[in-house]
Amino acid sequence: MSLLPPIETESELSYAYLHAVAAQAGMSCEVSGRNADKMGIDAIIRASEQ
C-alpha cells in the first residue's frame, strides 16, 4: 500500500472540508483543475437553484 505524500494528504483533506461546509450550506462544490483556468482556482462552489 502506498501512502500519499503529506502535501497531497493536506490537499485532499482541504477538499473534503470544503465539500462538507458547502453541503451543510446546501450548495455544491466542484474541484477544478488548477491549470484549467490559468487563475489558480482550485474549486467552485455553486448555490442551489432555489
N, C-alpha and C positions, 0 to 999 in steps of 0.2 A: 504494500500500500504506500502510495506516495502522498505526502502532505504538501499543501500549498505553501509557498514562501510567505513569511509574515506580512509583507506588503499586500499580497493578494488576499490573504485572510482578512486583513483590515478592510480592504475594498469590498469584499463580499458581505462582511458584517455591516458596513455602511449602507449598502444597497438594501439589505434585509431590514434595517431600522427604518430607512426611508419608505419602503413598501408598507411596513407596519403603521407608520404615522399617517401615510396617505390613506390607507384602508380605513383606519379609525375615523378619519375625517370624511369618509365617503367618496374619496377620489381614487383615481387610478394612477399608477406610477409605471413608467416605461423606461427601461435602461436604454440609453442611446450610445452608440459608439463614439468615443472621444474624438476620433479623427473624422467621423462622418460629417460633422457640421463645421469643422475648422474654427470653432469658437471655444472649445473646451467644455461644452455642456455634456454632463455625464448622465443626466436623467431628465425626464419630462413628467410633470405632474399635471393631470387634467381633471377638471371639475366634472362631476356627473351632469347629465343633461336635464336636470330638474328645474 
